[in-house]
């Protein structure tokens, strides 16, 4: 099976999961909601979407890492977040996505992030190009640094790093056109890849939050590291990324205080 075939399969599965989620979205008042930890929710919409994705994606011998179900070991492994942005979804905020990645022999080789509310599917195979609804994406011009718009995720509840992130914002905000916290990391990474955001950072994300987005970023030739120079986000879940002309300055702003 080729990666192009896998990409077609993953894209179709993500869109089908998105259709299922949209049906729940329009009837979300009837969902049963559980709290996994303070501020972290799950519903039958998440479970139903993940079951659909497992059914559509897994072939004999494939591994699996999903947010809501048990792992399956395999040298070829699907890494899936069936509903990234569950809190937004449950509150009626239309910033959520289906995220699907494929890892082979420890390397991410395919990523799909599907925004069901806007019928926009970002996808790529390692090595590019970045696609939006199957067509190559042309990035807009890179603005001057002081006109850059950055994205982030904010810790909440009893999560660590709240003071750290407050310091991050104090360093980034005076030098930029603003920071957005939109609540779905997979879409944030896709937006950086497509040039809608100029950079993004967040600490200690889970593999299913970032796997597909990392493929998209690399396909779009964005620079991506962890908190330390040269560190891969796959190792720690911490991501610093920006469009290449501004990565060094952006990373320095974030790292210098720590």
C-alpha positions as a Markdown table, in Angstrom:
| # | Residue | x | y | z |
|---|---|---|---|---|
| 1 | Unk | 0.0 | 0.0 | 0.0 |
| 2 | Unk | 1.4 | 3.4 | -1.0 |
| 3 | Unk | 1.4 | 6.5 | 1.2 |
| 4 | Unk | -0.9 | 8.2 | -1.5 |
| 5 | Unk | -3.4 | 5.4 | -0.9 |
| 6 | Unk | -3.1 | 5.8 | 2.9 |
| 7 | Unk | -3.6 | 9.6 | 2.5 |
| 8 | Unk | -6.8 | 9.0 | 0.5 |
| 9 | Unk | -8.0 | 6.5 | 3.1 |
| 10 | Unk | -7.2 | 8.8 | 6.0 |
| 11 | Unk | -8.8 | 11.8 | 4.3 |
| 12 | Unk | -12.0 | 10.0 | 3.6 |
| 13 | Unk | -12.1 | 8.6 | 7.2 |
| 14 | Unk | -11.5 | 12.0 | 8.7 |
| 15 | Unk | -14.3 | 13.5 | 6.7 |
| 16 | Unk | -16.7 | 10.7 | 7.6 |
| 17 | Unk | -15.8 | 11.2 | 11.3 |
| 18 | Unk | -16.4 | 14.9 | 10.8 |
| 19 | Unk | -19.8 | 14.2 | 9.4 |
| 20 | Unk | -20.7 | 12.1 | 12.4 |
| 21 | Unk | -19.5 | 14.8 | 14.7 |
| 22 | Unk | -21.5 | 17.4 | 12.9 |
| 23 | Unk | -24.7 | 15.4 | 13.6 |
| 24 | Unk | -23.8 | 15.4 | 17.3 |
| 25 | Unk | -22.8 | 19.1 | 17.1 |
| 26 | Unk | -26.3 | 20.0 | 15.9 |
| 27 | Unk | -27.8 | 18.0 | 18.7 |
| 28 | Unk | -25.2 | 18.5 | 21.4 |
| 29 | Unk | -27.7 | 19.3 | 24.1 |
| 30 | Unk | -28.5 | 15.6 | 24.2 |
| 31 | Unk | -24.9 | 14.4 | 24.7 |
| 32 | Unk | -23.8 | 12.7 | 27.9 |
| 33 | Unk | -20.6 | 14.4 | 29.1 |
| 34 | Unk | -17.9 | 13.0 | 31.4 |
| 35 | Unk | -15.0 | 14.9 | 33.0 |
| 36 | Unk | -11.7 | 13.1 | 32.7 |
| 37 | Unk | -9.9 | 15.7 | 34.8 |
| 38 | Unk | -10.7 | 19.3 | 35.7 |
| 39 | Unk | -11.7 | 21.1 | 32.5 |
| 40 | Unk | -11.1 | 18.0 | 30.3 |
| 41 | Unk | -14.3 | 16.6 | 28.9 |
| 42 | Unk | -15.4 | 13.6 | 26.7 |
| 43 | Unk | -18.7 | 12.6 | 25.3 |
| 44 | Unk | -20.2 | 9.9 | 23.1 |
| 45 | Unk | -19.3 | 12.1 | 20.2 |
| 46 | Unk | -15.6 | 11.6 | 20.8 |
| 47 | Unk | -16.1 | 7.8 | 21.3 |
| 48 | Unk | -18.2 | 7.4 | 18.3 |
| 49 | Unk | -15.8 | 9.3 | 16.0 |
| 50 | Unk | -12.8 | 7.3 | 17.3 |
| 51 | Unk | -14.7 | 4.0 | 16.7 |
| 52 | Unk | -15.5 | 5.0 | 13.2 |
| 53 | Unk | -11.8 | 6.0 | 12.5 |
| 54 | Unk | -10.5 | 2.7 | 13.9 |
| 55 | Unk | -12.9 | 0.8 | 11.7 |
| 56 | Unk | -11.9 | 2.7 | 8.6 |
| 57 | Unk | -8.1 | 2.9 | 9.2 |
| 58 | Unk | -6.7 | -0.2 | 10.9 |
| 59 | Unk | -5.4 | -2.9 | 8.6 |
| 60 | Unk | -4.1 | -6.3 | 9.8 |
| 61 | Unk | -0.8 | -5.6 | 11.7 |
| 62 | Unk | -1.4 | -1.9 | 12.2 |
| 63 | Unk | -0.8 | -0.2 | 15.5 |
| 64 | Unk | -3.1 | 2.4 | 17.1 |
| 65 | Unk | -2.8 | 5.3 | 19.5 |
| 66 | Unk | -6.0 | 7.2 | 20.0 |
| 67 | Unk | -7.1 | 9.6 | 22.7 |
| 68 | Unk | -10.1 | 7.5 | 23.9 |
| 69 | Unk | -9.2 | 3.9 | 23.3 |
| 70 | Unk | -6.5 | 1.4 | 24.2 |
| 71 | Unk | -3.2 | 1.3 | 22.3 |
| 72 | Unk | -2.3 | -1.4 | 19.7 |
| 73 | Unk | 1.4 | -2.0 | 19.1 |
| 74 | Unk | 2.8 | -2.0 | 15.5 |
| 75 | Unk | 5.6 | -0.7 | 13.5 |
| 76 | Unk | 3.0 | 1.1 | 11.4 |
| 77 | Unk | 0.8 | 3.1 | 13.7 |
| 78 | Unk | -2.2 | 5.4 | 13.4 |
| 79 | Unk | -2.2 | 8.3 | 15.9 |
| 80 | Unk | -5.6 | 9.8 | 16.1 |
| 81 | Unk | -7.5 | 12.5 | 18.0 |
| 82 | Unk | -11.2 | 12.0 | 17.0 |
| 83 | Unk | -12.2 | 15.4 | 18.3 |
| 84 | Unk | -9.5 | 17.9 | 19.0 |
| 85 | Unk | -11.2 | 20.9 | 20.8 |
| 86 | Unk | -13.9 | 18.9 | 22.7 |
| 87 | Unk | -14.6 | 21.9 | 25.1 |
| 88 | Unk | -15.2 | 24.2 | 22.1 |
| 89 | Unk | -17.4 | 21.5 | 20.5 |
| 90 | Unk | -19.6 | 21.1 | 23.6 |
| 91 | Unk | -19.9 | 24.9 | 24.1 |
| 92 | Unk | -21.0 | 25.5 | 20.5 |
| 93 | Unk | -17.7 | 27.1 | 19.4 |
| 94 | Unk | -16.9 | 26.0 | 15.9 |
| 95 | Unk | -13.2 | 25.6 | 16.4 |
| 96 | Unk | -12.6 | 21.8 | 16.5 |
| 97 | Unk | -11.2 | 19.2 | 14.2 |
| 98 | Unk | -10.5 | 15.5 | 13.5 |
| 99 | Unk | -6.7 | 14.7 | 13.5 |
| 100 | Unk | -5.2 | 11.6 | 11.9 |
| 101 | Unk | -1.5 | 10.8 | 11.5 |
| 102 | Unk | 0.4 | 7.7 | 10.3 |
| 103 | Unk | 3.7 | 6.8 | 11.8 |
| 104 | Unk | 6.0 | 4.2 | 10.2 |
| 105 | Unk | 9.1 | 2.8 | 12.0 |
| 106 | Unk | 8.9 | 5.7 | 14.5 |
| 107 | Unk | 8.7 | 8.5 | 11.9 |
| 108 | Unk | 5.5 | 10.5 | 11.1 |
| 109 | Unk | 4.8 | 10.1 | 7.4 |
| 110 | Unk | 1.2 | 11.4 | 6.9 |
| 111 | Unk | -1.1 | 13.9 | 8.5 |
| 112 | Unk | -4.7 | 15.0 | 8.0 |
| 113 | Unk | -6.6 | 17.7 | 10.0 |
| 114 | Unk | -10.2 | 18.0 | 9.0 |
| 115 | Unk | -12.2 | 21.1 | 10.0 |
| 116 | Unk | -15.8 | 19.8 | 9.6 |
| 117 | Unk | -17.5 | 23.1 | 10.3 |
| 118 | Unk | -15.7 | 24.8 | 7.4 |
| 119 | Unk | -15.4 | 21.8 | 5.2 |
| 120 | Unk | -11.6 | 22.3 | 5.1 |
| 121 | Unk | -9.2 | 19.4 | 5.1 |
| 122 | Unk | -5.5 | 20.0 | 5.5 |
| 123 | Unk | -3.3 | 17.1 | 4.5 |
| 124 | Unk | 0.2 | 16.1 | 3.6 |
| 125 | Unk | 2.6 | 13.2 | 3.1 |
| 126 | Unk | 6.1 | 13.7 | 4.6 |
| 127 | Unk | 8.1 | 15.8 | 2.1 |
| 128 | Unk | 5.1 | 17.8 | 1.0 |
| 129 | Unk | 3.3 | 19.5 | -0.5 |
| 130 | Unk | 0.8 | 20.8 | 2.0 |
| 131 | Unk | -2.8 | 20.4 | 0.6 |
| 132 | Unk | -6.1 | 22.1 | 1.4 |
| 133 | Unk | -9.0 | 20.1 | 0.0 |
| 134 | Unk | -6.6 | 18.3 | -2.2 |
| 135 | Unk | -5.0 | 21.4 | -3.8 |
| 136 | Unk | -1.5 | 22.7 | -3.0 |
| 137 | Unk | -1.5 | 25.6 | -0.6 |
| 138 | Unk | 0.2 | 28.9 | -1.6 |
| 139 | Unk | 1.3 | 30.6 | 1.6 |
| 140 | Unk | 0.8 | 34.4 | 1.9 |
| 141 | Unk | 3.8 | 36.7 | 2.2 |
| 142 | Unk | 5.6 | 36.6 | 5.6 |
| 143 | Unk | 4.9 | 39.8 | 7.5 |
| 144 | Unk | 7.4 | 41.8 | 9.5 |
| 145 | Unk | 7.9 | 40.3 | 13.0 |
| 146 | Unk | 5.9 | 43.0 | 14.7 |
| 147 | Unk | 3.0 | 42.3 | 12.5 |
| 148 | Unk | 3.0 | 38.5 | 13.1 |
| 149 | Unk | 0.0 | 36.7 | 14.7 |
| 150 | Unk | 0.9 | 33.8 | 16.9 |
| 151 | Unk | -1.2 | 31.0 | 18.4 |
| 152 | Unk | -0.8 | 29.1 | 21.7 |
| 153 | Unk | -2.7 | 26.9 | 24.1 |
| 154 | Unk | -3.2 | 27.9 | 27.8 |
| 155 | Unk | -2.9 | 25.5 | 30.7 |
| 156 | Unk | -6.0 | 25.4 | 32.9 |
| 157 | Unk | -7.3 | 23.7 | 36.1 |
| 158 | Unk | -4.5 | 21.9 | 38.0 |
| 159 | Unk | -2.2 | 21.7 | 35.0 |
| 160 | Unk | 1.4 | 22.8 | 35.5 |
| 161 | Unk | 3.1 | 25.7 | 33.7 |
| 162 | Unk | 0.5 | 28.3 | 34.3 |
| 163 | Unk | 3.1 | 30.8 | 35.6 |
| 164 | Unk | 5.5 | 29.8 | 32.8 |
| 165 | Unk | 2.9 | 30.5 | 30.2 |
| 166 | Unk | 2.1 | 33.9 | 31.7 |
| 167 | Unk | 5.7 | 34.8 | 31.4 |
| 168 | Unk | 5.7 | 33.6 | 27.7 |
| 169 | Unk | 2.8 | 36.0 | 26.9 |
| 170 | Unk | 4.6 | 38.9 | 28.6 |
| 171 | Unk | 7.6 | 38.3 | 26.3 |
| 172 | Unk | 5.7 | 37.7 | 23.0 |
| 173 | Unk | 2.8 | 40.2 | 23.1 |
| 174 | Unk | 4.9 | 43.4 | 23.0 |
| 175 | Unk | 6.6 | 42.3 | 19.9 |
| 176 | Unk | 3.7 | 40.9 | 17.8 |
| 177 | Unk | 0.3 | 41.8 | 16.4 |
| 178 | Unk | -1.3 | 39.5 | 19.0 |
| 179 | Unk | -1.7 | 36.0 | 20.3 |
| 180 | Unk | -4.7 | 33.8 | 19.7 |
| 181 | Unk | -5.8 | 30.9 | 22.0 |
| 182 | Unk | -8.4 | 29.1 | 19.9 |
| 183 | Unk | -8.6 | 25.8 | 21.8 |
| 184 | Unk | -7.7 | 23.2 | 19.1 |
| 185 | Unk | -4.0 | 22.6 | 18.7 |
| 186 | Unk | -4.4 | 20.5 | 15.6 |
| 187 | Unk | -6.0 | 23.4 | 13.8 |
| 188 | Unk | -3.5 | 25.8 | 15.2 |
| 189 | Unk | -0.7 | 23.8 | 13.7 |
| 190 | Unk | -2.5 | 23.5 | 10.4 |
| 191 | Unk | -3.0 | 27.3 | 10.4 |
| 192 | Unk | 0.7 | 27.9 | 10.9 |
| 193 | Unk | 1.4 | 25.5 | 8.0 |
| 194 | Unk | -1.0 | 27.4 | 5.8 |
| 195 | Unk | 0.2 | 30.9 | 6.8 |
| 196 | Unk | -2.9 | 31.9 | 8.7 |
| 197 | Unk | -0.8 | 32.1 | 11.9 |
| 198 | Unk | 2.9 | 32.9 | 11.8 |
| 199 | Unk | 3.8 | 30.7 | 14.8 |
| 200 | Unk | 2.6 | 28.6 | 17.7 |
| 201 | Unk | 3.9 | 27.3 | 21.0 |
| 202 | Unk | 2.5 | 25.1 | 23.7 |
| 203 | Unk | 3.9 | 22.8 | 26.4 |
| 204 | Unk | 3.4 | 19.1 | 27.1 |
| 205 | Unk | 0.8 | 18.2 | 24.5 |
| 206 | Unk | -0.1 | 14.6 | 23.8 |
| 207 | Unk | 1.0 | 12.7 | 20.7 |
| 208 | Unk | -2.5 | 12.7 | 19.2 |
| 209 | Unk | -2.7 | 16.5 | 19.6 |
| 210 | Unk | 0.3 | 17.2 | 17.5 |
| 211 | Unk | 1.2 | 14.3 | 15.2 |
| 212 | Unk | -0.8 | 15.2 | 12.2 |
| 213 | Unk | 0.0 | 18.9 | 12.6 |
| 214 | Unk | 3.8 | 18.2 | 12.7 |
| 215 | Unk | 3.5 | 16.5 | 9.3 |
| 216 | Unk | 1.7 | 19.5 | 7.9 |
| 217 | Unk | 4.2 | 22.0 | 9.3 |
| 218 | Unk | 7.2 | 20.1 | 7.9 |
| 219 | Unk | 5.5 | 19.8 | 4.5 |
| 220 | Unk | 5.1 | 23.5 | 4.5 |
| 221 | Unk | 8.8 | 24.1 | 5.4 |
| 222 | Unk | 8.0 | 25.6 | 8.7 |
| 223 | Unk | 10.6 | 25.2 | 11.4 |
| 224 | Unk | 9.5 | 23.0 | 14.4 |
| 225 | Unk | 11.4 | 22.2 | 17.6 |
| 226 | Unk | 10.7 | 21.5 | 21.2 |
| 227 | Unk | 11.7 | 23.8 | 24.1 |
| 228 | Unk | 15.4 | 23.0 | 23.6 |
| 229 | Unk | 17.1 | 23.7 | 20.3 |
| 230 | Unk | 17.2 | 20.6 | 18.2 |
| 231 | Unk | 14.6 | 18.7 | 20.3 |
| 232 | Unk | 11.8 | 17.0 | 18.4 |
| 233 | Unk | 8.3 | 17.7 | 19.7 |
| 234 | Unk | 7.5 | 14.0 | 19.3 |
| 235 | Unk | 9.9 | 13.4 | 22.3 |
| 236 | Unk | 8.2 | 15.8 | 24.8 |
| 237 | Unk | 5.0 | 17.1 | 23.4 |
| 238 | Unk | 6.2 | 20.6 | 23.6 |
| 239 | Unk | 6.1 | 22.6 | 20.4 |
| 240 | Unk | 7.7 | 25.8 | 19.2 |
| 241 | Unk | 7.0 | 26.5 | 15.5 |
| 242 | Unk | 7.1 | 29.5 | 13.2 |
| 243 | Unk | 7.4 | 30.3 | 9.5 |
| 244 | Unk | 11.1 | 30.0 | 8.8 |
| 245 | Unk | 12.2 | 33.7 | 8.5 |
| 246 | Unk | 11.0 | 34.4 | 12.1 |
| 247 | Unk | 11.6 | 31.1 | 13.9 |
| 248 | Unk | 14.9 | 32.0 | 15.5 |
| 249 | Unk | 13.6 | 35.3 | 17.0 |
| 250 | Unk | 10.3 | 33.7 | 18.1 |
| 251 | Unk | 12.1 | 30.8 | 19.8 |
| 252 | Unk | 14.6 | 33.1 | 21.5 |
| 253 | Unk | 11.7 | 35.2 | 23.0 |
| 254 | Unk | 10.2 | 32.1 | 24.5 |
| 255 | Unk | 13.4 | 30.4 | 25.7 |
| 256 | Unk | 15.4 | 33.3 | 27.0 |
| 257 | Unk | 13.6 | 33.7 | 30.4 |
| 258 | Unk | 13.7 | 30.0 | 31.3 |
